[in-house]
Amino acid sequence: MKMDEAGGRCCAMESPDGIAIPLTGVAVEGTLHGSLLSVCMQQRWTNTNQVPLETLWHVPLPEHAVVRSLEIERGGASRKAIVLKRDEAFNRYEEATEEGWRSALLDAETEGVLSFRLGNLDAGDSILVTLGWVGIVEESAGALRIRIPTAIAPRYFPALPDDGQQVPLEERLSLPWTDRVPYGITVKMAIDDPASVRQVFSPSHPLSLEFSDQRIMVQVGSDDAPMDRDFVLEVAMKEERQPHAWYTHSHGDLWIAADAKLPAPAQLQPRTIAFLLDTSGSMEGESLNAAKKALKACIGALGKADRFGVFAFNSIVHDGQKHVHAADEQSMKAARKWIDRQEAEGGTELLAALEHVWAWGKWTDVLVITDGETGDTDRIAGMASRQKEGGTRLHILGIGSAPAVDAIARIVRAGGGMYGTVHPNDRIEPRTLALFGALLAGTVENIAMMLDGHPCELPAEAAACAGQRLRLFGRLSPAQESPASVQLQAIVAGEPWQCEVPLAQPDASLDAGTIPSLWASEKVAALLDQATMSDTRHKSTQLEQEAADLAVRHGILTPVSSMVLIDDEGEKVGGNVYFKDIPVVLPHGWGGRTAAYCKLYMPRLAVSQDMSQPILREDAAPLHFAAALSDKPGVAPWWDLLALQIPGGGFGPIPELLAFLRLVESSGELAASLAGESLLSALLAGQLAAEKERSLTAALGIAWLESVWGEEAYSWEPLVRESRMLAAESVENGDGTSRAAIEWARSVLAQAGNEAVQRST
């Protein structure tokens, strides 16, 4: 099959009807080391046809993943691919296939979509392909989140100018989608340090768990699961992880990976936030319903001093309000009603929508809620970069079974913001509010890594938010032999911050090239970002050349470097070779597609009596995919209370709040329970002054959160600052009965929560 330099498909002999797909199965195995994940993906290819084939298959890749190896085993012999600049790799592959040699080419169509070509797969051939990568694991709300993408959604490409490529990205990502494929996937994950793990679960797949002193082994509960949704695994820790750093020596330099928690700001600065909701046709169904819930949860968490605007977009932009509003009860109520009326239709014209929002006024932050299925990544990233220079950060929440996280990450990287992902079976509110809480906390400046007074080279300008984890990769040349610690520095909320982190060598399962590869990948991405935004073609070419040289030197797959493998041993493949484009399954729920719910066995981790080993709780029960994932089934979750929060602090309306807090069936029972408590009775009867009413409701809400959901304070605490202040004022400045009433409320709320847990289990 002929192929041009840009990697397009050529005029090959089309396969006749009845050609069997040679891809028979995919298996993924990974190991979690702290916040680093090492993965190998194996694919079994067996050509049962009577003719030789050339195949093309597209593989999704997680964000922050770096492909480091490609290996093929045939007839007991194994061969490894080499990394070359993209054009060189394509030429080498083309020459080998024309000569009849079995060959393979792995190329990055984008940061998150790989194309894998097999040339001259002879009739009767059976080969095992192994793809290896390492990556950084997302961490949010006290849990590590592993995502293994398995599906690729169609992307919306607006009318774009010629980008100079012989085969446009739109054509290269026009895949042979189908509702089902004959191959499936199995996933196995090993989690180190099981004693520190509180809970393991998946919102996407049923699981089975095995425990040992060294590891927790996680496996998808069914063989050959359909590749129609990303595999997502949440690993919640018992307590916050301590700062740590690893080092290794490679290429004559010292390489460091450091991880530490940044302090939360003492005081939040007022924000002016634009909320932009994707209502394109691909969002129809589960995605749009989840997005609406997320957006309303964010609006409910705004502070009294904040201002906001709401917008929706598909092929056109819709304004929810005709001007920027203060965060008051009336404007929030109107915004929620407008959000509920939005319906899915049209295309994903994100660039035009952002232009409209940015032209509307001066924002500190823009939060987009979308499935991310846009192909206009470079132009959007360029605009986001310019807005960042003007003081506006861009954040994106990607939702759905297979959001285009590569496009989302690229845009957010340019916009200086953050992103998160929500699977259709996730509880969307906690993940959304965790992202929103970080947004409110503000950015961190002047991030640096120092070793004995010497600055380490960071691959790109580091971005982080106060109260979140800071992860850095650094290089120091010449290398020090046995460094003891590294210093992380930054300006957080205007105050200098420094953290001394001890250095250790990583586990033997992470080879010496892991940290350099991750550093090089970030450096390549930064160079390519600069090339995209360069004013001249000459400068852009120079930056791309620098990026390609770095990628080849470190042996990693990037958009400017590819992997090629030539099996020139044995006999050549003769005769006519037929081309087979391997079909890709559409993501579950895409464009409103639905599938029958299946039962999800939700494993829960407890701890043995000697506190030495996690065990599987016997009371774990099957849940529907759509069910809430909660440690306390039967207890109202904390984000439902936040929906009652009032800008400036406090909760209301009063009857709804008190009914929520007591978890009772009727208002009559509630009124009876309050008899004799004069302050609370007055609150229920509406006899308190407005200021005292709000401060007391704030105290009651905080008391409930602490009593029932104290272990998840890291999630809700950043979003109730104003209520926390009012609660403190209520206790300190009460009329003599306030403190007693609140203490009474704490005991009642705690008892109600305990009873609800007992009822549910």
SEVORO-705692 format. One record per residue (C-alpha): residue in one letter; z negated, x negated, y negated. Coordinates in steps of 0.001 Angstrom, whole numbers, padded with zeros to 6 digits, always signed. Layout:
SEVORO-705692
aZXY ...
//
This chain:
SEVORO-705692
m+000000+000000+000000 k+000983-001419-003371 m-001564-001427-006167 d-001350-002311-009840 e-003698-004630-011711 a-005786-001766-013048 g-006633-000621-009551 g-004489+002471-009394 r-003131+003966-006224 c+000402+003115-005381 c+003280+004663-003649 a+002238+004285-000022 m+003378+006122+003030 e+001475+009428+002954 s-000377+010280+006135 p+001195+012990+008250 d-000752+016163+008954 g-003417+015824+011614 i-004566+012303+010725 a-008287+012106+011549 i-010673+010752+008929 p-011847+007348+010178 l-015204+007420+008357 t-017651+008778+010931 g-021089+008253+009377 v-023195+006606+006665 a-026700+005166+007044 v-028903+003917+004203 e-032014+001790+004676 g-034200+000528+001852 t-037513-001141+001082 l-039622-000502-002006 h-041376-003616-003320 g-043457-002567-006320 s-040840-001214-008729 l-037912-003072-007095 l-035792-001522-004356 s-033569-003381-001893 v-031003-001283+000002 c-028292-001711+002592 m-025702+000997+003267 q-023831+000933+006563 q-020605+002816+007189 r-018972+003226+010592 w-015163+003369+010450 t-013269+004228+013650 n-009526+004825+013672 t-008860+007277+016504 n-005280+007825+015350 q-002208+006288+016907 v-001140+004650+013625 p-002752+001997+011385 l-004314+003223+008158 e-005123+002139+004654 t-008030+004117+003239 l-009659+004745-000133 w-013191+006108-000415 h-015432+006497-003477 v-019120+005612-003288 p-021752+006611-005892 l-024265+003959-006932 p-027776+004418-008442 e-028499+003434-012022 h-029884-000104-012421 a-028445-001056-009004 v-026723-004402-008511 v-024340-004802-005552 r-024755-008301-004117 s-023045-008251-000726 l-020257-006711+001347 e-019975-007542+005029 i-017719-006265+007818 e-018365-006574+011540 r-015498-006183+014019 g-015415-007153+017657 g-018765-008911+017454 a-017674-011142+014562 s-018922-010720+011013 r-017276-011733+007729 k-018593-011663+004149 a-016735-010781+000973 i-016415-013049-002034 v-016719-012079-005691 l-013730-012687-007957 k-012620-011514-011343 r-011174-008049-011014 d-007479-008888-011335 e-007800-011849-008968 a-009543-009712-006350 f-006841-007023-006500 n-004080-009625-006179 r-005798-011258-003209 y-006221-007891-001506 e-002618-006858-002122 e-001226-010118-000744 a-003375-009894+002393 t-002473-006284+003162 e+001232-006982+002688 e+000945-009844+005178 g-000713-007531+007719 w-004268-008893+007597 r-007221-006545+007829 s-008870-006558+004413 a-011343-004777+002155 l-011783-004393-001588 l-014863-003079-003403 d-014350-002241-007067 a-016409-000541-009799 e-014471+002318-011345 t-017542+002846-013576 e-021113+001521-013502 g-022018+004279-011046 v-018858+004970-009011 l-017388+002389-006638 s-014009+002523-004916 f-013840+001032-001427 r-010474+000202+000123 l-009807-000748+003726 g-006402-002241+004433 n-004687-002339+007847 l-007308-000523+009887 d-005419-000639+013172 a-005256+002137+015746 g-008373+001864+017907 d-010233-000371+015426 s-013966+000283+015006 i-015764-001630+012280 l-019190-001601+010663 v-019267-002055+006884 t-022556-003119+005253 l-023045-002869+001509 g-026177-004435-000020 w-027743-003856-003428 v-031014-004252-005316 g-032280-002155-008192 i-035107-001040-010453 v-036927+002184-009621 e-037592+004760-012328 e-041258+005469-013027 s-042556+008546-014814 a-045785+010553-014881 g-047542+008221-012451 a-044835+008313-009773 l-042030+006010-008690 r-038743+007866-008203 i-036111+006577-005801 r-032652+008116-006128 i-029846+007438-003662 p-026727+009249-004917 t-024441+010656-002233 a-022148+013023-004153 i-019784+012594-007103 a-019164+015537-009397 p-015886+016114-011255 r-016006+014906-014844 y-014621+016564-017914 f-012120+014402-019799 p-011161+015620-023270 a-007866+014575-024784 l-008336+010828-025272 p-006230+008142-026916 d-004591+005539-024694 d-007278+003045-023649 g-004734+000391-022723 q-005327+000639-018977 q-002339+001085-016717 v-004178+003794-014780 p-006589+005826-016966 l-010144+006417-015798 e-009421+010139-015629 e-006820+009538-012933 r-008976+007019-011069 l-011848+009526-010924 s-009634+012427-009852 l-010933+012553-006284 p-009994+014635-003226 w-012971+017024-003451 t-013817+019443-000689 d-016665+021737+000357 r-017491+019774+003493 v-016640+016505+005205 p-016917+015401+008846 y-019261+012494+008028 g-022934+012710+007059 i-025776+010441+005986 t-029122+009268+007304 v-031723+007668+005017 k-034719+005488+005875 m-037107+004058+003289 a-040003+001642+003785 i-042794+001689+001193 d-044963-001420+000923 d-048699-001279+000157 p-049479+002131+001711 a-053157+001990+000660 s-052151+002472-002996 v-050014+005583-002328 r-051409+009044-003027 q-048428+011223-002137 v-044843+010994-000907 f-042405+013875-001102 s-038772+014726-001673 p-037413+017611-003759 s-033996+017155-002171 h-034369+016678+001602 p-036794+017410+004463 l-038724+014295+005476 s-040545+012751+008400 l-043200+010076+007835 e-044684+007286+009948 f-047662+005148+008913 s-048852+001643+009673 d-051211-000778+007971 q-048276-002494+006279 r-045829+000293+005433 i-045015+003949+005137 m-041687+004721+006818 v-039803+007669+005349 q-036779+009235+007012 v-034589+012215+006218 g-035690+014812+008713 s-032222+015635+010078 d-029476+013356+011340 d-026230+013239+009388 a-027444+015239+006402 p-024574+016580+004277 m-023588+014320+001397 d-023666+017124-001168 r-026789+016149-003120 d-028592+012991-004176 f-031495+011854-002022 v-034612+011787-004227 l-037982+010399-003138 e-041145+010576-005241 v-043951+008078-004544 a-047112+008991-006468 m-049770+006293-006790 k-053542+006757-006517 e-054096+004946-009786 e-052074+003253-012468 r-050442+000057-011277 q-051752-003149-012805 p-049410-005466-014764 h-047587-007863-012481 a-044810-010438-012649 w-042727-012309-010092 y-040876-015583-010491 t-038258-017503-008580 h-036146-020636-009001 s-032358-020406-008880 h-029373-022071-010577 g-031789-024713-011894 d-033662-022131-014004 l-036876-020148-013788 w-036372-016386-013490 i-039097-013824-014150 a-039443-010072-013543 a-042432-008582-015413 d-043881-005065-015444 a-046748-003793-017658 k-047947-000553-019268 l-047622-000343-023049 p-050500+001205-025015 a-050164+004728-026356 p-049974+005074-030146 a-053209+005932-031942 q-051385+008536-034022 l-048022+010261-033619 q-045521+010184-036437 p-043824+013479-037400 r-040384+013831-035796 t-037279+015774-036774 i-035642+016600-033446 a-032306+018183-032563 f-032129+019858-029148 l-028594+020049-027727 l-027997+022189-024632 d-024924+021771-022407 t-023469+025218-021561 s-020171+024037-020053 g-018733+025640-016938 s-020043+022898-014642 m-023588+023895-015672 e-023261+027435-014336 g-026012+028591-012011 e-029022+026452-011148 s-028276+023715-013666 l-028153+025967-016735 n-031197+027986-015680 a-033170+024779-015235 a-031898+023428-018565 k-033064+026521-020423 k-036546+026170-018961 a-036613+022497-019915 l-035554+023143-023476 k-038133+025887-024022 a-040859+023656-022580 c-039956+020909-025057 i-040048+023278-028021 g-043488+024473-026938 a-044803+020891-027079 l-043814+020257-030723 g-046530+019373-033192 k-047310+021188-036420 a-045801+018421-038556 d-042558+018267-036538 r-039255+019895-037491 f-036462+020920-035139 g-033066+022509-034653 v-031395+023931-031531 f-027704+023734-030613 a-025530+024472-027577 f-022121+023125-026693 n-019227+023555-024293 s-015700+023503-025682 i-017217+024399-029063 v-020631+023957-030701 h-023066+026843-031246 d-025847+026694-033852 g-029074+028309-032776 q-030505+028332-036283 k-028811+027984-039649 h-031134+025262-040898 v-033783+022814-039698 h-037057+024619-039034 a-040702+023733-039175 a-042442+024001-035800 d-044187+027323-036363 e-044690+030315-034081 q-041953+032429-035643 s-039199+029798-035446 m-040200+028841-031900 k-040052+032454-030751 a-036598+032879-032301 a-035352+029666-030715 r-036505+030719-027243 k-034735+034071-027530 w-031521+032348-028618 i-031732+029905-025710 d-032084+032757-023205 r-028785+034267-024425 q-026671+031169-023676 e-024091+031356-020860 a-021978+028737-019101 e-018265+028428-019871 g-015694+025932-021130 g-015566+022129-021139 t-018065+019358-021847 e-017079+018323-025381 l-020177+016183-025904 l-018625+013895-028515 a-017663+016778-030818 a-021076+018361-030314 l-022895+015171-031273 e-020663+014729-034309 h-021593+018267-035384 v-025323+017699-034853 w-025365+014350-036647 a-023433+015826-039572 w-025972+018665-039846 g-028804+016553-041195 k-031045+013530-040767 w-032725+013438-037362 t-035207+010980-035928 d-034203+012005-032382 v-031496+013970-030587 l-032305+015249-027078 v-029339+016369-024944 i-029894+018393-021760 t-026763+018141-019583 d-025373+017465-016141 g-023690+014437-017726 e-020252+015169-016313 t-018308+013700-019226 g-015622+011059-019056 d-015674+010180-022762 t-018451+007641-022304 d-017239+004753-024471 r-016563+006781-027602 i-019865+008636-027306 a-021721+005353-026796 g-020027+003890-029866 m-021137+006807-032017 a-024660+006671-030557 s-024879+002995-031461 r-023907+003683-035070 q-026455+006496-035331 k-029132+004201-033895 e-028508+001797-036769 g-029118+004716-039131 g-032481+005561-037567 t-031563+008240-034995 r-032289+007767-031288 l-030331+009591-028589 h-032065+010800-025409 i-030536+012585-022417 l-032022+014644-019601 g-029559+014802-016691 i-029947+017736-014325 g-028221+018890-011156 s-027607+017725-007592 a-025532+014741-008716 p-025645+014052-012469 a-023367+011277-013749 v-026267+008910-014327 d-023965+005941-014976 a-022480+007742-017988 i-025900+008956-019129 a-027456+005492-018903 r-024540+003879-020743 i-024771+006345-023649 v-028564+006178-023914 r-028510+002386-023794 a-026272+002400-026856 g-028353+005081-028582 g-031676+003265-028183 g-033308+006196-026408 m-034452+007217-022945 y-033151+009353-020124 g-034486+011176-017109 t-033066+013152-014184 v-034114+016469-012679 h-033016+017581-009223 p-032452+021350-008786 n-035528+021507-006547 d-037762+019513-008897 r-040332+021243-011022 i-038384+020714-014193 e-041208+021173-016715 p-043347+018118-015846 r-040361+015768-015756 t-038986+017151-019009 l-042331+016998-020758 a-042909+013443-019534 l-039623+012420-021189 f-040468+014434-024291 g-043946+012912-024527 a-042411+009441-024478 l-039913+010522-027150 l-042744+011657-029418 a-044627+008399-028898 g-041955+006411-030729 t-040175+003132-030120 v-041537-000361-029624 e-040217-003298-031653 n-039960-007091-031361 i-040297-007183-027565 a-040542-010742-026242 m-041512-012735-023145 m-043287-016086-023621 l-044249-018807-021144 d-046649-021457-022445 g-045363-020911-025955 h-041691-021038-024934 p-039582-017872-025388 c-037779-016692-022271 e-034196-015503-022686 l-033912-011749-022256 p-030500-010498-021091 a-030298-007861-023841 e-032324-006330-026616 a-035191-004637-024813 a-035945-000967-025477 a-039200+000821-024652 c-041516+003567-025861 a-045233+003459-026551 g-047351+004541-023613 q-044556+003837-021096 r-043982+000972-018686 l-042242-002103-020024 r-039975-003929-017568 l-038386-007215-018502 f-036246-009878-016861 g-036375-013337-018383 r-034812-016762-017898 l-036336-020124-018861 s-034411-023392-018767 p-035400-025979-017697 a-037561-024384-015029 q-041294-024934-014650 e-042372-025608-011087 s-045479-023406-010666 p-046109-021192-013692 a-049425-019331-013717 s-048798-016455-016125 v-046375-015006-018633 q-047119-013347-021968 l-045464-010079-022995 q-045441-009318-026713 a-044360-006379-028889 i-045143-004328-031967 v-046434-000917-030827 a-046845+001778-033478 g-046998-000927-036115 e-049725-002910-034320 p-049210-006232-032494 w-049669-006079-028725 q-049878-008869-026156 c-050448-008837-022418 e-051108-011854-020203 v-049559-011160-016780 p-050226-013395-013744 l-047143-014781-012011 a-046577-014775-008259 q-043671-015384-005939 p-042160-012192-004481 d-042368-011126-000882 a-040081-013010+001474 s-037968-009878+001927 l-036697-010387-001641 d-034531-013499-001628 a-034323-016009-004471 g-031197-014395-005901 t-032711-010943-006496 i-034247-011479-009941 p-031330-013618-011267 s-028917-010891-010123 l-030830-008200-012007 w-030979-010395-015115 a-027245-011127-014893 s-026394-007445-014422 e-028214-006488-017634 k-026504-009372-019450 v-023065-008278-018244 a-023750-004691-019326 a-024801-005892-022791 l-021665-008033-023154 l-019409-005163-022112 d-021183-002838-024541 q-020426-005330-027313 a-016816-005581-026145 t-016388-001802-026284 m-017694-001685-029853 s-015891-004814-031057 d-013684-004523-034134 t-010906-006716-032717 r-009121-006924-029414 h-009463-010726-029442 k-013263-010558-029687 s-013372-007828-027060 t-011341-009957-024639 q-013629-012941-025202 l-016722-010883-024410 e-015127-009396-021280 q-014169-012897-020123 e-017731-014122-020657 a-019066-011154-018695 a-016636-011751-015812 d-017519-015462-015597 l-021233-014616-015468 a-020709-011963-012774 v-018706-014306-010556 r-021249-017097-011008 h-024055-014815-009822 g-021962-013092-007135 i-022472-009510-008325 l-020176-006504-008548 t-019521-005266-012103 p-016733-003428-013962 v-015107-006865-014530 s-015694-008392-011072 s-014796-007130-007609 m-015496-008049-003993 v-012672-008873-001610 l-012748-009662+002103 i-009834-010924+004204 d-010082-010924+008006 d-007363-013468+008824 e-008446-014118+012392 g-006714-012600+015378 e-003420-010741+015316 k-001887-009156+012266 v-001400-005398+012080 g+002247-004430+012411 g+004334-001314+011924 n+004085+001406+009322 v+000680+001752+007647 y-000324+005199+006465 f-002550+005921+003443 k-005589+008173+003834 d-007622+009233+000776 i-011083+010021+002164 p-012323+013405+000875 v-015545+013601-001162 v-017841+016621-000929 l-018575+018589-004098 p-022245+018480-005169 h-024384+021420-004165 g-024667+023896-007042 w-021828+022367-009069 g-020099+024994-011211 g-022345+027730-009843 r-021686+026988-006178 t-024613+028022-004025 a-025756+027421-000512 a-028360+029124+001645 y-031878+027852+001078 c-033313+025942+003973 k-036929+025230+004775 l-038399+022042+003363 y-041323+020453+005121 m-043404+019012+002296 p-045501+016109+003600 r-048780+015523+001801 l-050664+012238+001931 a-054413+012155+002285 v-056592+009147+003067 s-058543+008368+006219 q-062337+008310+006031 d-062502+004527+005783 m-060025+004688+002837 s-057821+002161+004591 q-054766+004141+005651 p-052875+007221+004422 i-052560+010054+006915 l-050510+013236+007023 r-052552+016300+006137 e-052596+018914+008873 d-052424+021751+006362 a-048972+020733+005111 a-046797+023828+005117 p-043071+024547+004922 l-041819+025506+001471 h-038535+026898+000274 f-036341+024504-001644 a-036912+026605-004760 a-040695+026639-004442 a-042952+024872-006933 l-044090+021435-005785 s-047780+021336-006624 d-050841+019538-005321 k-052793+022734-005941 p-050788+025681-004638 g-052164+028915-006010 v-053423+027316-009232 a-051385+027896-012375 p-049738+024554-013310 w-050649+022768-016521 w-047181+023158-018067 d-047599+026941-018016 l-050617+026518-020276 l-048616+024267-022595 a-046171+027140-023037 l-049029+028984-024788 q-049792+026084-027126 i-049579+026803-030868 p-048145+024266-033332 g-051042+022465-034976 g-053324+023002-031968 g-054867+025885-030064 f-053444+028414-027597 g-052423+032047-027759 p-051950+035004-027657 i-055666+035405-026873 p-055426+037992-024020 e-052775+035898-022235 l-054778+032722-022688 l-058043+034126-021378 a-056338+035831-018454 f-054577+032552-017634 l-057775+030519-017786 r-059840+032847-015587 l-057103+033415-013018 v-058258+037032-012611 e-056334+040117-011626 s-057289+042444-014483 s-058431+042346-018099 g-061364+044592-017146 e-062760+041956-014829 l-062173+039415-017566 a-064089+041483-020136 a-066990+041951-017714 s-067176+038233-017039 l-067491+037579-020771 a-070372+040015-021329 g-073341+038283-022917 e-071250+035389-024258 s-071153+036430-027893 l-068662+033842-029123 l-066177+034458-026320 s-066614+038213-026598 a-065821+037958-030300 l-062772+035864-029425 l-061500+038500-026996 a-062124+041264-029540 g-060275+039397-032284 q-063394+039213-034475 l-063296+035468-035231 a-061792+033859-038298 a-058339+032390-037637 e-059472+028779-038004 k-062408+029178-035636 e-060323+031199-033219 r-057767+028404-032900 s-060367+025668-032523 l-062156+027584-029786 t-058935+028347-027894 a-058104+024645-028122 a-061489+023772-026625 l-061017+026287-023802 g-057522+025011-023011 i-058615+021375-022950 a-061635+022290-020828 w-059339+023957-018282 l-056928+021001-018195 e-059756+018537-017655 s-061476+020677-015021 v-058456+021622-012938 w-055768+019023-013732 g-057769+016005-014836 e-055985+013724-012371 e-052673+014407-014147 a-053955+013748-017647 y-051328+010992-018030 s-048710+013785-018142 w-050293+016405-020357 e-052544+014334-022643 p-049709+013058-024924 l-048646+016664-025546 v-051989+018198-026568 r-053137+015754-029253 e-053560+018381-031957 s-055360+020750-029598 r-057608+017869-028549 m-058589+017260-032178 l-059354+020945-032733 a-061397+021056-029530 a-063532+018152-030735 e-064074+019882-034080 s-065136+023069-032314 v-067839+021244-030364 e-069063+019130-033252 n-068980+021828-035953 g-069888+024963-033956 d-072376+027568-035123 g-074938+026792-032449 t-073362+028884-029692 s-070037+027046-029607 r-071174+024085-027527 a-073003+026290-025039 a-070014+028617-024770 i-067635+025762-024063 e-069927+024230-021446 w-070165+027656-019832 a-066376+027911-019938 r-065986+024507-018280 s-068138+025530-015342 v-066369+028889-014964 l-062927+027323-015172 a-063775+024582-012702 q-065161+027159-010257 a-062067+029343-010691 g-059838+026374-009974 n-061797+025398-006864 e-061720+028938-005531 a-057948+029143-006050 v-057432+025923-004125 q-059619+027158-001284 r-057725+030470-001163 s-054358+028730-001000 t-055314+026280+001746 
//
